[in-house]
Amino acid sequence: MQNKINFYIVEYAINSLLRQKYKTIFISIVFSMLVFLLSSLFFITNSIKYELKQTLEALPDITVQKIKGGRHYDIDVSTIDEILDIHGVSGAVARVWGYYYFENAGVNFSLVGIDEYEEQYKKSFVDVAANLDFTKPSMIVGEGVKIVMDKNYYKDYFNFIKPDGTLKRVDIAATFKAQSELESNDVIVMSKENVREIFDISAQKATDIVVRVANFNEVATVASKIKLLYPDTRVITKDDLKISYQNIFDYKSGIFLALFSVSLFTFFIIIYDRVSGLSSEQKREIGILKAVGWRVDDVLKEKFYEGFIVSIFSYLVGITLSFAFVYIFKAPLLQNIFLGYSQLKTSFNLPFVFDMQTLALIFFLSVPIYIAAIIIPSWRSATLEADEVIR
Amino acid sequence: MLLTPEVLTILILNIIFAIFAVVAFVLSLRIFLKWDANSTSITQYELEKQSYLAATIIKYIFTIKVPLFIFFIFALDKISNVITGAMCAAGVVDATQSGMYLIVLKIINLYLFAYWLRIHTTDISDKNQPYTRYKFGLFLGLFFLLMLELALDFSMFKDIEIDKMVSCCGSIYSSSSTSALSTLFKIDNSLLLMVFYTNYFLIVLLFFLKKRYLFSALNALFIPLSLVSLILFFGTYIYELPSHHCPFCFLQSDYYYVGYFLYFFLFMGTFYGLVVSFVKDSDSSYKISLLFNSLYVILLTLYILNYYIKNGVFL
């Protein structure tokens, strides 16, 4: 290989950078900020995606909803028996749940009903079912719910307003914390009868039906069979959800990136401008270098080494800063982009996810663009006439 | 149109490539037409200066393209999560009409650009710069291939429809498929392996005999042979599954990214094998070629041995 790195030129490049202190510092700061912003965004997305994936793993394989007039409607509990007859189905549970709007705080609680002896469709509910007292109206609430209720002076119980206007008093038994905060923060778990009473759902109806399939590969077939049996239902598999989540996040970060490309362009221009503005001192320097025998190629090489050093350095600084920002300081401000505007925000902690691909992505969006910006200015200065500039 | 960050990144870089490639093209054209190493005119002096810029731009494009190619495959693997039916990059490539051509074109371009670079280094290390006209003439052709590649990149990402069902690699690379590939599966494995290993040993033999053109020809033959044998035979040992023939799946983490190594070895080995015909004083090229070709063959053979030792039978 002919392209060996010439360490003397590297040393010269470093010294040259140190000599133009302010220029170097300016470029590094701008560059680092850019990398920092970009990588913070991707780190946050990655973490949220990771959390969602965990949530999804806990979700049932198939969810069956009844659709009437294009809208979600209560489904007959008796549907379960026929679904259970399909080969490959290892379990089906009718879920009773809904959103309860608590006007005082302006938040939505997710009310989930469970039965004491039925098989729980979510692992995190197994513990809850064991601890919940089914003999009297009591509930177990997520941490976020607990805080909201405390603020409104509901320390030990909460009054739900039923559709007919009467009150239903339910005691707060305990708070629970699931693996992922995304799924537990706004959740209230209580017995199915209580949820039915609060939402006025009759005993023959349920919100939807979740189906478990023993063999993962059969999910698609089972789903199509259910769809054939009940044409008026919407059958959602876990994979559908996964895909739509990935699409949402790819879309969100894609839009951001599209907007961001404007600042990349600006960055390009700034660098181009900064690098091409040579002081008479620098011109003389190049003249002297050429006079003592440097070839155009050597000067070019030196310029590119400078570029590489600055860009790799700023890249690393930017990445490190954003690691700290996202995973140590929990990305204040920036994470709001992804959270939506619900009052009872899911205050999740961002789990640490190390993804080589993201680092590569940020690398490709920063270093090559910087190098591209310095190609022409470097060439210009490298081909300066020695006699003209020294004179 | 797929708006994932990966795709956008590739497209943004492609735009930069396109702009710079046009600049390099214009310069190359002028150099190609007016270059006269013996002249002392001002134009010639200007051209010499400009040749540096053109060369730098081409070098830049190639240097970024190599890692970007890997990133491209990576991105395809990731997109495969979203597309119905696709389980690895093969499905995404198959999702559009231009996908397969694009991959082939990308690989050809990598070889050509690498060749250009090799010529370039020989050229500038010589005082007389004997290849200057030739290399810029070469770039005039390369430019169109590059532009075609960039255009195909764009059209492929534009055409991918998320909702459309595509084939999984398991069905694309199988003997039952109706595609052109199914005819490949009629080839007898033992015959194929015999040819593959014979080819390799001939390469080793010619390494000692130093017959330039034969060595290159065998290396050229080694590329398709390796790919076919990889799909038909060696792949199944990597997956330890007799029915799985996909040349993309082993790029994924499940197989420790071994595909990247395999393709890298194959590329380096055959590229330097081809180079010996085109560039004089290529002793080091012989060595590099043999080294990487051997690594490729050894790695694949180890997979088979490993399987045999573990299970006591062949697939």
Interface residues (C-beta under 8 A of the other chain):
Chain A: M1 Q2 N3 F42 K242 I243 Q246 N247 D250 Y251 S253 G254 I255 L257 A258 S261 L264 V296 D297 L300 Q357 A360 L361 F364 L365 P368 I369 I371 A372 I375 I376 S378 W379 A382 T383
Chain B: L3 T4 P5 E6 V7 L8 T9 I12 L13 I16 F20 K49 Y52 L53 T56 I57 Y60 I64 P67 L68 F71 F74 K78 N81 V82 T84 T121 I124 S125 I162 S284
